[in-house]
Amino acid sequence: MNLMNKLAKRYIAVSLKREYASENGTELNSTLPKMSPLNPQYKTKKQSVFEKIVA
């Protein structure tokens, strides 16, 4: 299992425990593929990942 999968599972577990998922902080960012926040695709990718986790 790669690091991003472990971080994603941890983020999901924490979100379930507190009963909501948060876009703020570094938890969600740690589940994303490595890319610069200045990359125009970064925000789109972050939103897409967040929506999938929330669903």
N, CA, C and O atoms as a GROMACS GRO file, in nm:
protein
  220
    1MET      N    1   0.086  -0.118   0.000
    1MET     CA    2   0.000   0.000   0.000
    1MET      C    3   0.090   0.123   0.000
    1MET      O    4   0.184   0.134   0.079
    2ASN      N    5   0.061   0.215  -0.089
    2ASN     CA    6   0.147   0.333  -0.095
    2ASN      C    7   0.105   0.436   0.009
    2ASN      O    8  -0.001   0.426   0.070
    3LEU      N    9   0.190   0.534   0.028
    3LEU     CA   10   0.171   0.635   0.132
    3LEU      C   11   0.040   0.712   0.114
    3LEU      O   12  -0.030   0.736   0.212
    4MET      N   13   0.008   0.751  -0.009
    4MET     CA   14  -0.115   0.829  -0.030
    4MET      C   15  -0.239   0.748   0.007
    4MET      O   16  -0.335   0.804   0.058
    5ASN      N   17  -0.238   0.617  -0.018
    5ASN     CA   18  -0.351   0.534   0.021
    5ASN      C   19  -0.366   0.532   0.173
    5ASN      O   20  -0.477   0.540   0.225
    6LYS      N   21  -0.255   0.521   0.244
    6LYS     CA   22  -0.260   0.521   0.390
    6LYS      C   23  -0.312   0.655   0.442
    6LYS      O   24  -0.393   0.659   0.534
    7LEU      N   25  -0.265   0.763   0.383
    7LEU     CA   26  -0.310   0.895   0.426
    7LEU      C   27  -0.456   0.917   0.392
    7LEU      O   28  -0.529   0.980   0.469
    8ALA      N   29  -0.500   0.866   0.278
    8ALA     CA   30  -0.641   0.879   0.240
    8ALA      C   31  -0.729   0.801   0.337
    8ALA      O   32  -0.833   0.850   0.380
    9LYS      N   33  -0.688   0.679   0.372
    9LYS     CA   34  -0.765   0.598   0.467
    9LYS      C   35  -0.769   0.665   0.603
    9LYS      O   36  -0.872   0.661   0.671
   10ARG      N   37  -0.660   0.725   0.644
   10ARG     CA   38  -0.656   0.795   0.773
   10ARG      C   39  -0.751   0.915   0.769
   10ARG      O   40  -0.825   0.939   0.865
   11TYR      N   41  -0.747   0.990   0.661
   11TYR     CA   42  -0.835   1.107   0.647
   11TYR      C   43  -0.982   1.064   0.653
   11TYR      O   44  -1.063   1.129   0.719
   12ILE      N   45  -1.016   0.956   0.584
   12ILE     CA   46  -1.154   0.907   0.584
   12ILE      C   47  -1.193   0.860   0.724
   12ILE      O   48  -1.304   0.888   0.769
   13ALA      N   49  -1.105   0.788   0.792
   13ALA     CA   50  -1.135   0.740   0.927
   13ALA      C   51  -1.158   0.856   1.023
   13ALA      O   52  -1.252   0.852   1.103
   14VAL      N   53  -1.074   0.959   1.016
   14VAL     CA   54  -1.090   1.076   1.102
   14VAL      C   55  -1.220   1.148   1.070
   14VAL      O   56  -1.291   1.192   1.160
   15SER      N   57  -1.252   1.160   0.941
   15SER     CA   58  -1.375   1.226   0.900
   15SER      C   59  -1.498   1.151   0.952
   15SER      O   60  -1.594   1.212   0.998
   16LEU      N   61  -1.494   1.018   0.944
   16LEU     CA   62  -1.606   0.939   0.994
   16LEU      C   63  -1.620   0.953   1.146
   16LEU      O   64  -1.731   0.961   1.199
   17LYS      N   65  -1.508   0.956   1.214
   17LYS     CA   66  -1.510   0.968   1.360
   17LYS      C   67  -1.573   1.101   1.404
   17LYS      O   68  -1.652   1.104   1.498
   18ARG      N   69  -1.538   1.208   1.336
   18ARG     CA   70  -1.592   1.338   1.375
   18ARG      C   71  -1.724   1.370   1.303
   18ARG      O   72  -1.786   1.473   1.328
   19GLU      N   73  -1.764   1.279   1.212
   19GLU     CA   74  -1.891   1.284   1.141
   19GLU      C   75  -1.901   1.394   1.035
   19GLU      O   76  -2.011   1.435   0.998
   20TYR      N   77  -1.788   1.443   0.989
   20TYR     CA   78  -1.787   1.534   0.874
   20TYR      C   79  -1.647   1.536   0.814
   20TYR      O   80  -1.548   1.510   0.882
   21ALA      N   81  -1.642   1.568   0.686
   21ALA     CA   82  -1.515   1.582   0.616
   21ALA      C   83  -1.485   1.730   0.600
   21ALA      O   84  -1.574   1.810   0.574
   22SER      N   85  -1.359   1.766   0.616
   22SER     CA   86  -1.319   1.906   0.606
   22SER      C   87  -1.225   1.928   0.489
   22SER      O   88  -1.136   1.848   0.462
   23GLU      N   89  -1.246   2.039   0.420
   23GLU     CA   90  -1.156   2.078   0.312
   23GLU      C   91  -1.038   2.157   0.366
   23GLU      O   92  -0.939   2.177   0.295
   24ASN      N   93  -1.047   2.203   0.488
   24ASN     CA   94  -0.944   2.288   0.547
   24ASN      C   95  -0.832   2.206   0.609
   24ASN      O   96  -0.848   2.087   0.636
   25GLY      N   97  -0.721   2.270   0.632
   25GLY     CA   98  -0.607   2.204   0.693
   25GLY      C   99  -0.528   2.124   0.592
   25GLY      O  100  -0.547   2.136   0.472
   26THR      N  101  -0.439   2.042   0.643
   26THR     CA  102  -0.348   1.967   0.555
   26THR      C  103  -0.390   1.823   0.535
   26THR      O  104  -0.330   1.752   0.454
   27GLU      N  105  -0.492   1.777   0.607
   27GLU     CA  106  -0.531   1.636   0.596
   27GLU      C  107  -0.574   1.600   0.454
   27GLU      O  108  -0.525   1.501   0.399
   28LEU      N  109  -0.664   1.678   0.396
   28LEU     CA  110  -0.709   1.649   0.259
   28LEU      C  111  -0.593   1.667   0.161
   28LEU      O  112  -0.577   1.586   0.069
   29ASN      N  113  -0.514   1.770   0.179
   29ASN     CA  114  -0.401   1.796   0.089
   29ASN      C  115  -0.305   1.677   0.085
   29ASN      O  116  -0.247   1.648  -0.019
   30SER      N  117  -0.288   1.608   0.199
   30SER     CA  118  -0.194   1.496   0.203
   30SER      C  119  -0.242   1.377   0.121
   30SER      O  120  -0.162   1.290   0.087
   31THR      N  121  -0.371   1.372   0.088
   31THR     CA  122  -0.423   1.261   0.008
   31THR      C  123  -0.411   1.287  -0.142
   31THR      O  124  -0.431   1.196  -0.223
   32LEU      N  125  -0.378   1.409  -0.179
   32LEU     CA  126  -0.371   1.447  -0.321
   32LEU      C  127  -0.239   1.405  -0.383
   32LEU      O  128  -0.138   1.392  -0.313
   33PRO      N  129  -0.239   1.384  -0.516
   33PRO     CA  130  -0.112   1.359  -0.584
   33PRO      C  131  -0.020   1.480  -0.566
   33PRO      O  132  -0.067   1.593  -0.550
   34LYS      N  133   0.107   1.456  -0.568
   34LYS     CA  134   0.203   1.565  -0.549
   34LYS      C  135   0.193   1.663  -0.666
   34LYS      O  136   0.226   1.629  -0.779
   35MET      N  137   0.148   1.784  -0.637
   35MET     CA  138   0.144   1.890  -0.736
   35MET      C  139   0.146   2.023  -0.661
   35MET      O  140   0.102   2.031  -0.546
   36SER      N  141   0.194   2.122  -0.726
   36SER     CA  142   0.202   2.254  -0.666
   36SER      C  143   0.064   2.315  -0.649
   36SER      O  144  -0.020   2.303  -0.739
   37PRO      N  145   0.037   2.381  -0.536
   37PRO     CA  146  -0.089   2.452  -0.521
   37PRO      C  147  -0.105   2.565  -0.623
   37PRO      O  148  -0.215   2.616  -0.643
   38LEU      N  149   0.004   2.604  -0.687
   38LEU     CA  150  -0.001   2.707  -0.791
   38LEU      C  151  -0.044   2.650  -0.926
   38LEU      O  152  -0.078   2.724  -1.018
   39ASN      N  153  -0.041   2.518  -0.938
   39ASN     CA  154  -0.084   2.451  -1.061
   39ASN      C  155  -0.234   2.476  -1.079
   39ASN      O  156  -0.312   2.453  -0.986
   40PRO      N  157  -0.276   2.522  -1.197
   40PRO     CA  158  -0.419   2.551  -1.220
   40PRO      C  159  -0.511   2.430  -1.197
   40PRO      O  160  -0.629   2.447  -1.167
   41GLN      N  161  -0.458   2.310  -1.211
   41GLN     CA  162  -0.538   2.189  -1.193
   41GLN      C  163  -0.550   2.148  -1.045
   41GLN      O  164  -0.631   2.060  -1.012
   42TYR      N  165  -0.472   2.209  -0.958
   42TYR     CA  166  -0.469   2.169  -0.817
   42TYR      C  167  -0.606   2.184  -0.750
   42TYR      O  168  -0.654   2.090  -0.686
   43LYS      N  169  -0.668   2.299  -0.766
   43LYS     CA  170  -0.797   2.325  -0.700
   43LYS      C  171  -0.904   2.230  -0.753
   43LYS      O  172  -0.987   2.180  -0.676
   44THR      N  173  -0.904   2.205  -0.883
   44THR     CA  174  -1.000   2.113  -0.944
   44THR      C  175  -0.981   1.972  -0.890
   44THR      O  176  -1.078   1.904  -0.856
   45LYS      N  177  -0.856   1.928  -0.881
   45LYS     CA  178  -0.826   1.794  -0.830
   45LYS      C  179  -0.867   1.783  -0.684
   45LYS      O  180  -0.925   1.683  -0.644
   46LYS      N  181  -0.836   1.885  -0.604
   46LYS     CA  182  -0.871   1.883  -0.462
   46LYS      C  183  -1.023   1.874  -0.445
   46LYS      O  184  -1.071   1.797  -0.362
   47GLN      N  185  -1.097   1.951  -0.523
   47GLN     CA  186  -1.243   1.949  -0.514
   47GLN      C  187  -1.297   1.813  -0.555
   47GLN      O  188  -1.389   1.761  -0.491
   48SER      N  189  -1.241   1.755  -0.659
   48SER     CA  190  -1.285   1.624  -0.708
   48SER      C  191  -1.262   1.516  -0.602
   48SER      O  192  -1.351   1.435  -0.576
   49VAL      N  193  -1.145   1.515  -0.541
   49VAL     CA  194  -1.113   1.417  -0.437
   49VAL      C  195  -1.206   1.437  -0.317
   49VAL      O  196  -1.259   1.340  -0.263
   50PHE      N  197  -1.226   1.560  -0.277
   50PHE     CA  198  -1.313   1.590  -0.163
   50PHE      C  199  -1.455   1.540  -0.189
   50PHE      O  200  -1.515   1.478  -0.102
   51GLU      N  201  -1.508   1.566  -0.308
   51GLU     CA  202  -1.644   1.524  -0.342
   51GLU      C  203  -1.657   1.372  -0.339
   51GLU      O  204  -1.760   1.320  -0.295
   52LYS      N  205  -1.555   1.300  -0.385
   52LYS     CA  206  -1.558   1.156  -0.384
   52LYS      C  207  -1.555   1.101  -0.241
   52LYS      O  208  -1.624   1.004  -0.210
   53ILE      N  209  -1.476   1.163  -0.156
   53ILE     CA  210  -1.468   1.119  -0.016
   53ILE      C  211  -1.599   1.147   0.055
   53ILE      O  212  -1.647   1.062   0.131
   54VAL      N  213  -1.656   1.262   0.032
   54VAL     CA  214  -1.783   1.298   0.097
   54VAL      C  215  -1.894   1.202   0.055
   54VAL      O  216  -1.977   1.162   0.136
   55ALA      N  217  -1.893   1.164  -0.074
   55ALA     CA  218  -1.996   1.072  -0.124
   55ALA      C  219  -1.980   0.936  -0.060
   55ALA      O  220  -2.057   0.845  -0.089
   0.00000   0.00000   0.00000
